[in-house]
Amino acid sequence: MITRPQTILVAFAAALLSIPLLTACKKSDGKVEEQTAPLQLASEDVLTMSNSALTSGPSITGSIEPERRADLRAEVSAVVLSVLKENGDPVKRGDLLVRLDPTSIRDSLTAAQSSMAAASQAFDQAERQFQRMKTLRETGVVSAQQLEDVEIQRNSAQSEREAARTRVVTARQQLERTEVRAPFDGIVSDRKVSAGDTAQVGKELLKVIDPTSLRFEGLVSADAIGNVSTGQHVWFRIHGFAEREFEGVVMRVNPSANVTTRQVEVLVRFADPKQQPNVAGLYAEGRVETQSTASLMLPNGAIVREGDNAYAWQVKDAKLHKAKLELGERDSRTGAYALRGGIAEGDQILRFPSSTLKDGQAVQTVGTNQPARVAEK
């Protein structure tokens, strides 16, 4: 039988067993502090500071457009018989794209050819008559007036023949224009008509672009255009390809500003033609690199914000040190900040610090094949 004092002792012992054991050490001043294992860091968790280029310049916005593009329009009035290509279809130069009804134009060509045949026959007859009268005039049988009359008739017949020939050529050209063909190798980008439509002269049929000739057609504010010149580098992003950054080179600056927006058009070619996208008309925005200076640049992910202050965790003497930063200009291209103070070249900084780090905490470098214990992104 367990007495009341024994029950109290058992409960007290159980309570002692439930308290976690702490490993402690005694400082020289008599205080006890908890010992923690060193923070393990892999080499990729640490960033060694070095000077890099800080680029700046005016912003540029616009779209990606092909340099070679053709808006094919109807050159004759006719009904559309067939459209042989769809949007996105590749075409070769000379490929038939749209066929218009040639019936009425072919009839006009037949009539013109008949008129030319009659005019040619009339001219041949007038020419023979003129040659006969010319011979008779040399013998004095006919008068000079009669020879002149015959020559006038010959010249008139010749004019009629040339006019008839012109009508034949025009009708033949009109007949050829009932077949709309690709002007160069490219892709059909915008089909406007279908079979059965009536195409008047000037009506849009379809558009062909050369996807290998894409360029950035951007606009720069007139306030900053004085710093932009050909040959400068441009860094920009394209909507739909947001994860990629493209590099271009200014190849032409428009000599006049837009009368409404007061912006100036700047044409930018891709620095590497292999990097250009395969879609035209996409919106793009970036910055023209007009200035570049050397500066210590710190990625935004390595910066710890506390109110208006900014810090970074520096690895030095196998310990972590919280260094207060003096931030400068931000690079709009990379998102990194230029440093005016707080860190020197060669210092080692945690790339992605966590919120649980402590000033003075011990660190230990491990092999790259071991997992690091730094905070994740």
C-alpha positions as a printed NumPy array, in Angstrom:
array([[   0.   ,    0.   ,    0.   ],
       [   1.386,    3.445,   -1.108],
       [   1.129,    6.192,    1.452],
       [   0.483,    9.871,    0.654],
       [   4.169,   10.95 ,    1.063],
       [   5.194,    8.211,   -1.347],
       [   2.654,    9.431,   -3.931],
       [   4.065,   12.954,   -3.784],
       [   7.623,   11.655,   -4.312],
       [   6.58 ,    9.605,   -7.36 ],
       [   4.826,   12.601,   -8.956],
       [   7.854,   14.823,   -8.299],
       [  10.164,   12.268,   -9.934],
       [   7.911,   12.044,  -13.022],
       [   7.946,   15.813,  -13.353],
       [  11.71 ,   15.852,  -13.253],
       [  11.892,   13.215,  -16.014],
       [   9.569,   15.308,  -18.255],
       [  11.925,   18.328,  -18.202],
       [  14.283,   18.246,  -21.276],
       [  17.914,   18.071,  -20.438],
       [  19.985,   21.091,  -21.537],
       [  23.676,   21.006,  -22.198],
       [  25.118,   24.064,  -20.594],
       [  28.451,   25.527,  -19.87 ],
       [  29.48 ,   28.029,  -17.303],
       [  31.009,   31.326,  -18.372],
       [  33.775,   33.019,  -16.438],
       [  31.252,   35.46 ,  -15.002],
       [  29.2  ,   32.619,  -13.583],
       [  26.321,   32.8  ,  -16.122],
       [  25.116,   29.686,  -17.902],
       [  24.421,   29.765,  -21.647],
       [  23.037,   27.154,  -24.052],
       [  25.493,   25.559,  -26.479],
       [  24.294,   25.256,  -30.107],
       [  25.849,   23.344,  -32.956],
       [  27.683,   25.469,  -35.594],
       [  25.627,   26.543,  -38.62 ],
       [  26.729,   24.461,  -41.576],
       [  27.246,   26.326,  -44.853],
       [  27.979,   25.036,  -48.324],
       [  30.156,   27.072,  -50.667],
       [  27.152,   28.066,  -52.767],
       [  25.498,   29.59 ,  -49.693],
       [  28.204,   32.247,  -49.438],
       [  28.731,   35.193,  -51.789],
       [  32.179,   36.777,  -52.059],
       [  31.836,   40.484,  -52.758],
       [  33.586,   41.904,  -55.803],
       [  33.188,   44.92 ,  -58.039],
       [  30.759,   44.592,  -60.957],
       [  29.196,   46.946,  -63.463],
       [  26.281,   49.145,  -62.419],
       [  24.382,   50.118,  -65.559],
       [  21.985,   53.023,  -65.858],
       [  20.11 ,   54.796,  -68.603],
       [  16.659,   55.839,  -69.852],
       [  13.804,   53.363,  -70.001],
       [  12.503,   52.144,  -73.353],
       [   9.114,   50.591,  -74.116],
       [   7.638,   49.251,  -77.321],
       [   6.994,   46.017,  -79.173],
       [   8.787,   43.323,  -81.117],
       [   8.133,   43.795,  -84.825],
       [   9.584,   42.269,  -88.01 ],
       [  11.725,   44.465,  -90.204],
       [  10.554,   42.575,  -93.308],
       [   6.773,   42.511,  -93.509],
       [   4.351,   42.758,  -96.402],
       [   0.687,   43.726,  -96.238],
       [  -0.687,   42.06 ,  -99.357],
       [  -3.693,   43.871, -100.825],
       [  -5.946,   43.277, -103.791],
       [  -4.751,   45.055, -106.944],
       [  -7.872,   44.154, -108.953],
       [ -11.567,   44.014, -108.114],
       [ -12.633,   40.373, -108.082],
       [ -14.235,   37.657, -105.978],
       [ -11.917,   35.558, -103.79 ],
       [ -11.922,   31.988, -105.091],
       [  -9.606,   30.416, -102.514],
       [  -7.111,   31.179,  -99.749],
       [  -4.384,   28.572,  -99.757],
       [  -2.539,   29.47 ,  -96.526],
       [  -3.579,   29.899,  -92.909],
       [  -2.063,   31.961,  -90.099],
       [   1.248,   30.47 ,  -89.018],
       [   1.883,   28.599,  -92.265],
       [   5.451,   28.952,  -93.58 ],
       [   5.752,   30.124,  -97.189],
       [   8.483,   30.362,  -99.79 ],
       [   8.965,   33.234, -102.189],
       [   6.566,   32.842, -105.111],
       [   4.139,   30.491, -103.318],
       [   0.492,   31.048, -104.287],
       [  -1.436,   32.464, -101.326],
       [  -4.772,   33.801, -102.656],
       [  -6.544,   33.178, -105.958],
       [  -9.092,   35.725, -107.26 ],
       [ -11.715,   35.146, -109.949],
       [ -10.036,   35.938, -113.329],
       [ -13.105,   35.515, -115.562],
       [ -13.839,   39.161, -116.419],
       [ -10.15 ,   40.056, -116.693],
       [  -9.504,   37.113, -118.99 ],
       [ -12.356,   38.313, -121.235],
       [ -10.775,   41.782, -121.29 ],
       [  -7.467,   40.227, -122.284],
       [  -9.089,   38.294, -125.124],
       [ -10.759,   41.451, -126.425],
       [  -7.506,   43.398, -126.168],
       [  -5.642,   40.698, -128.069],
       [  -8.265,   40.775, -130.854],
       [  -8.009,   44.562, -131.065],
       [  -4.233,   44.346, -131.306],
       [  -4.471,   41.77 , -134.086],
       [  -6.814,   44.035, -136.092],
       [  -4.653,   47.085, -135.421],
       [  -1.532,   45.22 , -136.523],
       [  -3.247,   44.14 , -139.719],
       [  -4.406,   47.7  , -140.429],
       [  -0.898,   49.023, -139.846],
       [   0.655,   46.458, -142.196],
       [  -1.798,   47.45 , -144.895],
       [  -1.152,   51.165, -144.366],
       [   2.61 ,   50.557, -144.446],
       [   2.38 ,   48.758, -147.818],
       [   0.24 ,   51.577, -149.214],
       [   2.766,   54.147, -148.046],
       [   5.656,   52.297, -149.639],
       [   3.789,   52.1  , -152.976],
       [   2.939,   55.809, -152.935],
       [   6.519,   56.602, -152.064],
       [   7.751,   54.734, -155.143],
       [   5.188,   56.416, -157.371],
       [   6.177,   59.804, -156.033],
       [   9.751,   59.198, -157.11 ],
       [   8.507,   58.673, -160.694],
       [   6.246,   61.752, -160.511],
       [   2.991,   59.829, -160.917],
       [   1.487,   61.039, -157.601],
       [   1.681,   64.401, -155.903],
       [   3.431,   65.215, -152.651],
       [   0.055,   65.857, -151.013],
       [  -1.136,   62.346, -151.819],
       [   2.048,   60.85 , -150.332],
       [   1.61 ,   62.944, -147.194],
       [  -2.003,   61.797, -146.769],
       [  -0.959,   58.151, -147.006],
       [   1.855,   58.696, -144.495],
       [  -0.6  ,   60.223, -142.018],
       [  -2.846,   57.203, -142.351],
       [   0.159,   54.907, -141.774],
       [   1.163,   56.814, -138.625],
       [  -2.377,   56.672, -137.267],
       [  -2.52 ,   52.91 , -137.829],
       [   0.817,   52.569, -136.042],
       [  -0.51 ,   54.52 , -133.028],
       [  -3.593,   52.325, -132.894],
       [  -1.429,   49.225, -132.939],
       [   0.722,   50.487, -130.04 ],
       [  -2.369,   51.433, -128.029],
       [  -3.824,   47.984, -128.586],
       [  -0.544,   46.396, -127.495],
       [  -0.603,   48.469, -124.295],
       [  -4.134,   47.268, -123.536],
       [  -2.989,   43.679, -123.954],
       [  -0.069,   44.187, -121.596],
       [  -2.318,   45.842, -119.018],
       [  -4.917,   43.087, -119.231],
       [  -2.204,   40.442, -118.892],
       [  -0.821,   42.167, -115.802],
       [  -4.305,   42.366, -114.334],
       [  -4.733,   38.655, -114.959],
       [  -1.461,   37.891, -113.183],
       [  -2.613,   39.935, -110.202],
       [  -5.523,   37.584, -109.627],
       [  -2.915,   35.235, -108.16 ],
       [  -1.378,   36.71 , -105.005],
       [   2.042,   35.212, -104.238],
       [   4.506,   35.441, -101.347],
       [   7.084,   38.223, -101.888],
       [   9.736,   36.477,  -99.745],
       [  10.305,   33.495,  -97.477],
       [   8.341,   33.932,  -94.262],
       [   5.194,   33.112,  -92.322],
       [   1.566,   34.123,  -92.841],
       [   0.697,   36.216,  -89.781],
       [  -2.699,   37.803,  -90.462],
       [  -5.314,   36.388,  -92.825],
       [  -8.064,   38.896,  -93.679],
       [ -10.272,   37.202,  -96.318],
       [ -11.99 ,   33.92 ,  -97.061],
       [ -13.342,   32.279, -100.176],
       [ -16.425,   34.11 , -101.478],
       [ -15.411,   37.573, -100.271],
       [ -15.438,   40.446, -102.763],
       [ -12.027,   42.051, -102.917],
       [ -12.002,   45.67 , -104.007],
       [  -8.783,   47.368, -105.046],
       [  -6.744,   48.041, -101.894],
       [  -8.539,   45.511,  -99.684],
       [  -6.25 ,   43.722,  -97.209],
       [  -5.86 ,   40.053,  -98.027],
       [  -3.173,   38.784,  -95.64 ],
       [   0.178,   39.672,  -94.103],
       [   3.498,   37.898,  -94.487],
       [   6.395,   38.483,  -92.097],
       [   9.987,   37.292,  -91.965],
       [  10.464,   35.912,  -88.413],
       [  14.245,   36.088,  -88.746],
       [  14.126,   39.886,  -89.026],
       [  12.494,   40.695,  -85.671],
       [  13.644,   43.827,  -83.852],
       [  12.651,   45.918,  -80.839],
       [  10.816,   49.062,  -81.964],
       [  10.828,   51.124,  -78.783],
       [  10.086,   54.637,  -77.604],
       [  12.315,   56.773,  -75.377],
       [  11.277,   59.972,  -73.617],
       [  12.475,   63.108,  -75.389],
       [  13.971,   64.304,  -72.079],
       [  16.539,   61.487,  -72.173],
       [  17.038,   61.01 ,  -75.905],
       [  20.167,   63.169,  -75.872],
       [  22.047,   60.359,  -74.105],
       [  20.982,   57.682,  -76.613],
       [  23.119,   56.904,  -79.654],
       [  23.685,   54.052,  -82.073],
       [  25.792,   51.164,  -80.822],
       [  24.634,   51.359,  -77.199],
       [  23.472,   48.168,  -75.484],
       [  19.856,   47.678,  -74.472],
       [  18.623,   45.184,  -71.877],
       [  14.931,   44.35 ,  -72.088],
       [  12.287,   41.784,  -71.268],
       [   9.446,   40.605,  -73.473],
       [   5.978,   39.782,  -72.145],
       [   5.503,   36.064,  -72.597],
       [   9.245,   35.492,  -72.078],
       [   9.467,   37.163,  -68.648],
       [  12.003,   34.656,  -67.349],
       [  14.485,   35.636,  -70.063],
       [  16.444,   38.84 ,  -70.448],
       [  17.34 ,   39.906,  -73.97 ],
       [  20.26 ,   42.006,  -75.104],
       [  20.082,   44.366,  -78.06 ],
       [  22.043,   47.115,  -79.76 ],
       [  20.659,   50.484,  -80.858],
       [  20.877,   50.599,  -84.641],
       [  18.873,   53.747,  -85.423],
       [  17.365,   56.746,  -83.618],
       [  14.481,   58.556,  -85.289],
       [  15.444,   62.199,  -85.956],
       [  11.973,   63.475,  -85.022],
       [   9.751,   63.002,  -81.976],
       [   6.108,   61.951,  -82.017],
       [   3.97 ,   65.102,  -82.112],
       [   1.463,   63.656,  -79.628],
       [   3.532,   61.738,  -77.053],
       [   6.817,   63.635,  -77.513],
       [   8.642,   60.331,  -77.508],
       [  11.36 ,   59.312,  -79.949],
       [  11.423,   55.982,  -81.776],
       [  14.553,   53.887,  -81.258],
       [  15.154,   50.743,  -83.313],
       [  17.043,   47.974,  -81.53 ],
       [  18.362,   44.803,  -83.148],
       [  18.966,   41.614,  -81.186],
       [  22.618,   41.209,  -80.229],
       [  22.299,   37.46 ,  -80.844],
       [  19.84 ,   36.588,  -83.656],
       [  19.498,   33.101,  -82.167],
       [  17.924,   34.581,  -79.022],
       [  15.091,   36.42 ,  -80.721],
       [  11.573,   35.068,  -80.064],
       [   9.368,   33.474,  -82.687],
       [   6.342,   35.71 ,  -82.079],
       [   5.919,   39.282,  -83.313],
       [   3.812,   42.051,  -81.768],
       [   4.682,   41.293,  -78.131],
       [   5.126,   44.157,  -75.667],
       [   8.682,   44.76 ,  -74.431],
       [  10.302,   47.093,  -71.932],
       [  13.846,   47.668,  -70.792],
       [  16.625,   50.193,  -70.374],
       [  19.233,   51.693,  -72.658],
       [  22.717,   51.336,  -71.17 ],
       [  24.09 ,   54.858,  -71.41 ],
       [  26.354,   54.687,  -68.326],
       [  28.29 ,   51.904,  -66.614],
       [  30.295,   52.262,  -63.396],
       [  32.15 ,   49.725,  -61.207],
       [  30.572,   49.149,  -57.808],
       [  29.982,   46.485,  -55.172],
       [  26.609,   44.977,  -56.011],
       [  24.558,   42.981,  -53.505],
       [  21.569,   40.851,  -54.609],
       [  18.253,   41.814,  -53.093],
       [  17.832,   38.332,  -51.611],
       [  20.893,   38.817,  -49.395],
       [  19.532,   41.998,  -47.789],
       [  17.667,   41.89 ,  -44.472],
       [  15.217,   44.76 ,  -43.908],
       [  14.406,   46.063,  -40.458],
       [  12.327,   49.197,  -40.743],
       [  14.325,   51.802,  -42.614],
       [  17.595,   49.969,  -42.027],
       [  19.213,   47.289,  -44.18 ],
       [  21.605,   44.591,  -43.018],
       [  23.568,   41.63 ,  -44.354],
       [  24.994,   38.604,  -42.575],
       [  28.753,   38.552,  -42.938],
       [  30.77 ,   35.357,  -42.46 ],
       [  34.036,   36.203,  -40.715],
       [  36.31 ,   34.247,  -38.396],
       [  33.92 ,   31.25 ,  -38.483],
       [  31.107,   33.406,  -37.084],
       [  28.156,   35.39 ,  -38.325],
       [  28.241,   39.17 ,  -38.014],
       [  25.307,   41.445,  -38.692],
       [  26.602,   44.288,  -40.871],
       [  24.579,   47.449,  -41.375],
       [  24.448,   48.508,  -45.023],
       [  24.357,   51.837,  -46.789],
       [  22.497,   51.123,  -50.006],
       [  22.921,   53.088,  -53.207],
       [  21.214,   52.926,  -56.588],
       [  19.385,   49.806,  -57.69 ],
       [  20.278,   48.18 ,  -60.984],
       [  16.943,   47.904,  -62.8  ],
       [  18.319,   45.122,  -64.981],
       [  19.432,   42.707,  -62.223],
       [  17.597,   44.075,  -59.174],
       [  20.879,   44.241,  -57.192],
       [  21.811,   47.271,  -55.087],
       [  25.017,   49.244,  -55.219],
       [  26.709,   49.527,  -51.807],
       [  28.025,   52.791,  -50.421],
       [  29.227,   51.309,  -47.163],
       [  29.019,   48.494,  -44.627],
       [  30.758,   45.822,  -46.671],
       [  34.14 ,   45.787,  -48.391],
       [  35.428,   43.945,  -51.417],
       [  36.341,   40.355,  -50.563],
       [  33.874,   40.024,  -47.674],
       [  31.755,   36.875,  -47.582],
       [  27.977,   37.319,  -47.31 ],
       [  25.138,   34.833,  -46.879],
       [  23.149,   34.662,  -50.106],
       [  19.779,   33.821,  -48.541],
       [  19.704,   34.53 ,  -44.796],
       [  16.942,   33.294,  -42.506],
       [  15.165,   35.073,  -39.681],
       [  16.576,   32.698,  -37.033],
       [  20.232,   33.714,  -37.374],
       [  22.03 ,   35.276,  -34.432],
       [  24.889,   37.734,  -34.29 ],
       [  28.055,   35.883,  -33.315],
       [  26.644,   32.47 ,  -34.217],
       [  29.329,   29.935,  -35.126],
       [  29.458,   28.623,  -38.686],
       [  31.165,   25.679,  -40.304],
       [  31.844,   25.218,  -44.014],
       [  30.891,   21.801,  -45.372],
       [  31.395,   20.125,  -48.727],
       [  29.176,   21.104,  -51.623],
       [  27.66 ,   17.614,  -51.648],
       [  26.255,   18.109,  -48.136],
       [  23.01 ,   19.974,  -47.56 ],
       [  23.343,   23.464,  -46.137],
       [  21.351,   24.635,  -43.161],
       [  20.826,   28.19 ,  -44.306],
       [  17.345,   29.566,  -44.868],
       [  15.768,   28.689,  -48.146],
       [  14.61 ,   31.257,  -50.743]])
